[in-house]
Amino acid sequence: MAGMGSLCAPGAAVGVVLVLCLGGILSIPSGPRRGRGEAGSTDVDPEQYLAKYGYLEVDQLQHTRNLRHTWKHAIRSFQRFNHLKVNGRLSRQAVNIMKQPRCGVPDIDTTLGSPNRKHRHKRALLTGFKKAVNSVYGLKWRSNQLRWKMSRYTGRLTAEQQWATLKRVFGIWASQANLTVVHTSSDADIEVVFGRGSHGDGNQYAFDGSGPQLAHAFGPGDAAVAGDIHFDDDERWTLDDNDTTSKDLFVVALHEAGHALGMPHSRDRKAVMYAHYKGYDPSLSLSYDDVRKLQTFYGARPVPAPSVSTSTAAAVAPTSTPEPTTCNMPFDDVIYGPGKQGYVLSGRHVYSLKGRGEEGAALDRGPYRLRRVLKGSPIHISAAVYVAEKKRLYIFKGYRVWRYTRFRLDRGYPTRPSPYPPERPVAALGERDYRGKTKIYVFGKRYVWVYDQDRDSRVGSYLWIRTFWRGLPSPIDAAVQWGDGSVYFFRNNKYYRLSKYYRAIMAGYPKVKDVAWLSSTCWKK
């Protein structure tokens, strides 16, 4: 459905995402228009479609059939974005996707570079989100307190139904981040309207009648239309109706509200921010991908501290007796590795963990000399992470990286990443997505960045740890995503558990490390 950016709108616009922030408007001649009520029409112009949704640049539109490379590159980008076989040929499957109902916001921002530049579209997909995270183009509201109102209603539902639906939609998004969105009858950041054809935001954003384009939204910014959400009033809008000939207002509004908050399209088909309309879904909710990106913009919603009675507080108050220092084995890092088993790296040694983590974990075997297990490795490593799908172990120390495949050092390693990281690494986290693919986050004392496993380099820019993972101490010693999907961070003799969705420390943490992870066993160094 809708896109991201300061001019997150549709129509026949290419690269409209972010355009308001950049101070210009790009447009192309609109494709064949359909009149009202022509829902049965299945005509689609692939060239116009690819240009309209950001896969072709405006100035290339009239020349793409002569520039075979540019045309194939655009198709490959479309195939990659929509999880199709990438071969540069326009298949029937690709055309069928183009015919599906969707929002009018581009999937890719063409202002990121020329389509003739090698790997431009691929790089846009990989780094566009990180650029948005850093607010390079101002893709988030400056304030976390926003107001919305409805100015024009559709006659297909009652005003009360529409108001309640939008109120519910904004409440869902706001509940997942440090964000407040309230209704107002006066000046609003986000204005919701229904319109037909050219509806007041320029002919280039005109709706197509009862057709594939359902709605569009404009991203945050200072322009008059920034944040506004527009629905095509020629569509047959319903609520809680599984009729395939109608469109569910809640489903579409939930997506468009995401764009109004600055969210880009997602390649995850399970995500609310997936571009195509999937029909009425009574169990629709925000996906992990939706929540993660929203919290990157606005931060996680603070988790309220649990109330503790006076008697309980006295019972858990620290005593004056110090813990044995031999129990405080420092963690250089923790990995969840082969055989679905955990490992602790500490100094010159490595230990295996048994159990399911946290209260069920215990040192099982060890110590083993690290260099006997991983020949050629450094000692007192800075960070380590295991990528299960590739059976690779990465070790970071200083500005060098060691890579092991099946515990054998790969040729060409250790190597030095380029560009150099902003800080020396102190920990690394391998976080798996819904497809089981691992993204590597490397932590310094203040910053966190994504590590490109294929190029041995940093992906995009870097972020403040405190804005991406709220409430963590600085610096951390170790990090791991355990088998249950939970993420744990370690600092001295404490550990922290983070919510899978809020990226904030869960209530009741930190806890004592050795009790939960070492079963109170004191190991001699």
N, C-alpha and C positions, 0 to 999 in steps of 0.2 A: 504494500500500500504506500504510504507517503515516504518522503525522503528526509534528508537532514538539511541543515544549512540555513543561511540567512534568507535565501529566496527559495525555499523548499517547495517549489510549485511545479506544475505540470505543463499542460497544454502542449505546445510544440516547442518547448524550450529545451536547449541543450546546456548542461552545466549550470542550471539555475541555482543549484545548491551553492551556497556561500556567495552568490553574486552580489547580493545587497551589501555584504560586508566588504566586498572588494570595490563597490561603488559603480557597478555597471550592470546592464541587462543584456543577455544574449538571447536571441530568438531565431527561429527558422520558419520558413513558410510551412503552414500547417498542412498535414496530409489530407487525404480524402475525408470529407466530413459526412457523417451520417445524420439523418434527420431524427426527430423524436420518434420513439416507438419502434425503431428498426433493430430490435434486440436480436433478431434472428440473423442479422448480417454477420458473416464470418470473414469478411475481407480484411486483410492486413497487409500493409506495405512494409516489408522487413527493413528497407533502407530508412524510411521515416521513423520506424519504431526504434532502431538502433541509435539514430540521431537524437530522438526525443528523450530517450532514457539514458543518455550519457555515454554510449559506446562509440559514437562518431562525433568528431568535432564539427562545429558549424561550418567552417570554411572548407571542410573536406566533403560536405554533403553532395555538391554538384559534380564531384570528380571521383567518387568512390568506385564506380564501375570501371573506370580507366586505371585506377590505382588498385590493382588486385591485392597487393600486400596489405594496404590499409583496410580493405573490405574484409579480408580473411582475419586480420588482427581484431577487428570489431566483433566478428562472429565468435572467435575464440574467447574473447572477453565475456561475451554473453553466455557461452557454453560453460565457462569456468564459474561464472557467478551463479548459474542455475543448475550446477552439478550434472551437466551433460558431458558426453564424450567430447573431448577437445580435439577437433580435427580441422577447424576452419571451414567446414562445409555446412551449408544451411540445410539441416535435416527437417523431416516432417515433424519430429518431436519438438524441435526448436520453434517451428512456426506455430504449433499447437499451444506452446507456452505463451507466445506473443498474443494469442487470441484470448487468453484468460483474463477475467476481470481483475483489475488492479488499480492502484492509485497512480496519479500522474506525475509523481516526483521521480527524477532520474535516480538510477541505481549507482552510477559512477559520476563523480565530478570531473568533467573534462578540463577544468582550469588547472588541474595538477600537472599537466604537461601535454606535449604533442603526441598523437597516436602513432606517429612514425618513430618516436623514440623507443629504443629497445626496452622491452619489459615494462613499458609505461603503465599499462592497465594492470598488470600483475602487481607492480609496485604500489599502485593506487589502492588495490584491495588490501595489501598487507600493511601499508603504513597510514592509510587514510584515517583509520580509527585512532591511531596514536597521535596523529596531528590534531584530531578533534579533541582528544584528551587534554592536550596542551593549550587548547583554546587559541590556536594560531589564527583561526578565522572567526573567533568570537561565537562559537556554536553553542554556548550555554548562556542562560540568563545571568545577569550580574547579581541579581537578588535571588534568594531561595524562598521568597514570599511572593507568590504570583496571584493574579486575579483573572477570572474568566467571566464571560457573559454571552448570552445568545441574543442575536439581533434580528435574524430572520429564520422563521420556522418553516417546515414542510407541512402541507395539508394532509399528508398521509397518516400522521400520528398526532395525538393530542399534544398540546404544548407541555402539559405536565409530564407526559411520557418522555419527551425529548429532553426536558430540563433534568429529570431524574436520571436519565441515561448518561448524560454528560457529567453530572455530578458524581455518579458512580465511577465513571471512567477516570476522571481526574483523581478521585480518591484512591483508586487502585495504584496509579503511578506514584502518587505522593506517599503512599504507605510503604514504599520500597526504598525511599531515599530521604535524605535530610532536606525535605521539600514540603512546602505548604501551598496548596492551590485552593483558593476560596472563590465563591461566587460574588459578583457585584453587579449592581444595576447602573453604575456610572462608568468612568474610565477603566478599561481593562487591558491587561497585557495580551490576552488571548480572546479573540472575538470569533464566535461560531455563527456561520450563516449557511443557508441553503440558496442555491442559485441555478439558473439555467443558461446554457450557451455562454456568451460573453457576459459576465456577471459583475463587472466593476473593477477587476484587477488586471485588465488588458486583454486584448484579443488573443495574444499568444498563450493565455491560460484558460481559454474558453473550454467549457465542457463539451462532450461529444454526443449529447442526447442520451438515450437509453443504450449505452454501449459499454465497452471495456473499462473506461476511465470512470471511477466511482467518486473520487474525492481527491483533494490535495491540501497540503498545509505549508505554511511558511515558517521557517525556523526562527530562533531568537535573533534579535538585532534592534536597530534603531529606526528602521523604515516604518512607514505607516501600516503596512500589512504584516509586519513581523509578528509571528506567533499565531496568525489567524488560520482558522480551519474552515474550508469550504466543501460542502457536499453537493453533488449533482442532484437537483430536484427532479430530474427526469427519470431517475431510478425509482423502482417501487420499494420503498423502505418499510420494513416490518421489524418487530421485536419478538424474540422467542418463537420463531416460526421456521420450520424446516422446509418451507417451500423453496425449491431450487430456482424458481423464476423471480424471486425477490432477493433483496439484500438486507442483511441484519444490521441495524444501525449500531448496536453495541459493538459488534465485531469490527466494523470499519472505524468507528469513533475511537476505540481503544488504540488502534494503530495510528490514526492521525494525531491523536493527542501526544503520542510519543514523538512525532515529528515536531510538534509545536514546542516541545521541551528540548529539542535539539538532537533527537535520536536519528541515526542513519538507518538505511535499510540493512537488514541482516540476511546473510546467506543461509542461515539455519531455518529449515522449513518448519520447525516447531516453534519458532519465535513469533511473537506478535508482530514484530517489525519485518517479517518476511513480506516481500512486495506484493504477492498475489493473494487475492481473496480466496479463502478456503471454505467458505460457507458457514452456516450457523453451527456453533459448537457450544453446548450448554456448560461444558467444563473448561472453557477458555480461561487461561490465566497467563501471567507473564512468565516467560521462560528464564532459565539461568542466564542465558545470553542477554536478554532484555535487562534484567536486574543489574548484571555486572556492568554494562555500559552506562546505565542511568546513574549508578553510584559513582562511576568514574567522573561524571560531570558534577554531581551535587553532593557526593559523599553518602555514607551509609546513615540510616536513621539511628540515632543513639539508642542503645539498648538500656532500658531502665535498670538501675541497680536493684538487686533483691532487698527487700526489707529484712532486717535482722533484729531480733529481739535482744533486749539487754542481757538476758541469761545466755543466749546463744553467742553473742559477741564476747562475753566473758569466757565462754568455753573454748572459743577458737583463738583467743588472744595469744600472741607469741609469748613463750616463756623465756626466762633469762638464760636457760641452758643452751649453749650453742650446739648446732648439729655437728657430728663428726666430719672433719674436713675430707676424710677418705671417701665419704659418700658423694661428695660434690664433684664427680668426674665431669670435666668440661666436655661439652659436645662441640667438635669442630663443625660437624654437620650430621644430619640423619637422612638416610635414604630408604625408600620402600622399593626393594629391588627384586631380583630373580626369585622365583618360587614364592612370590607374594609374602616375602619376609622382610623385616626391617633390619637395618644395620646402623650402628653408631660408629662414627669415625672420631677418634680422639688421640691426638698426638701421633705417636708412631704405631698405634694399634687400631684394629677394627674389631668390633663385637657384633654378634648377631642377637636379635631380639626375638623372643617367642611371644605368642599371644596376639590379641587384636589391637594393641595400642592402648594408651592411657592406662586405666586401672588394670587392664589384663596383660600388660606387657611386662617382660622381665628379661634380664640378660640371660641368654641361653648358652652361647658358646663364645670362647675367647678368653683372653685376648690373643689375636693373631697379629703378627707383624704386618703392617700395611704393605711394605715393599715386597713381602713374599707373596701376598695375594695379588697385588697390582705392581708388577715389575716396572721400574722406572718412574714410579710416582713420587711426588714430593712428600715430605712429612710435615705435620702441623699444617694441613691444608686449610685453605680459606673457605671453600665451599665445594659441595658435590651434589649431583643430581642424576637420577637414573631415568632413562627414557625407555619404557617397557616395550613399546611397539617396534623399536629399532634395536633393542637389546644393547643399548649404549650407556656408558657411564661417563659423565663429564666431571672433571676435577678442575677447580679454579684456585690459583694461588698467584698473588700479585697481579701482573698483567699478562699471565700466560694461562693456556688451557691445555689440559691433557684429555684425550678421548680414548676410551677403551670400548672395544666391541667384543662381547663374550670374554671379558677380563683380559684381553690382549691389547696392548697399546697400538693404536692405528698408525700407519705410516704417515710421516709428516708432522707428528705431534711429539712434544708440545709445540703450540703455535701461539702467536700473539694476535688477538682480535684487532680488526681495523674497522672503524676508528676505535681508539682506546676508550675504555669505559671512563665515566666521569670520576669514579672513585675505585679504590681497590675493593674487590668483592669481599664480603664477610659471610654470606650465606647464599644459597640458591634454592629455588622451589620449582619443581616440575608439576604443573597443574594440568590435569586432563580435562578435555572438553567432552561434550555429549557423544562425539564420535570415537572417543578413546585416544585422541591425539594429544600429545603433551606439548605445552608451551612452557619454555624455561624463563623464569624470572630470576634475575641476579640482583642481590641487594648489596649496596654499600652502607655507609653509616647514615646517610641522609636520603640517598636516591635509590630508585629501583628502575631497571630497564629490562627489555625483552632481548633474549639471545637468539640469533638466527642460527639454527643448527646446520643449515646447508652451507652458509657462507662464513661461519665463524666470525660473526660481526654483530654489532648492536642493531636492533630493528628500531628505526625511527629515533625519537628523542628519549628522554628519561623523565621520571616523575618524582615528586616528593613522596616518600613513603607514607608520611602522615596523612596525605590526602587520599591515598589509594587503599591503605590498610590502616584504619583509624585505631588509635589507642595503643599501638605497639611501642615497646621501649626502643631506645636507640643507643647503641646498635644492637642487633640481634645476633645470636650465636649460630642458630641453625633453624631450618624450616623443612617441613615435609607434608605432602598430601598422603594421608594414610589410606589403607585399603577400604575404609568405610567412606571415603570421600572427604572427610574432615581435614582441615588444614591446621597444623600445629606450628607454633613458633617457640623457640627456646632462648632464654636469656639467664645466664648464671644458673641458679638453682630453681628457677621458676619456668613454667611453661604456660602458653596461652592457646586457647582454642578459639577459632574464628567461625562465625556463622557462614554456611555455604553461600547464603544469599546476601547478607547484609555487609559482609567484609568488615565486621566490627567484632570486638571481643565479646564472647558470650558471658552471660551473667555467671558469677561464681568463680571466675578466673581473674588472675593467675593462680595456679596451684603449685605445690612443691614437686619438683621434677623427679627426684629419686624415689619417692613413695609410689608414684604412678608408673614410671617407666623403668625403674631399676629394681622394683620390688624390695626396696630398703636394703639391698645388698651392698655392702661396702667393699669396693674392689681396691686392692693395693696397686699403686702405680709402680 
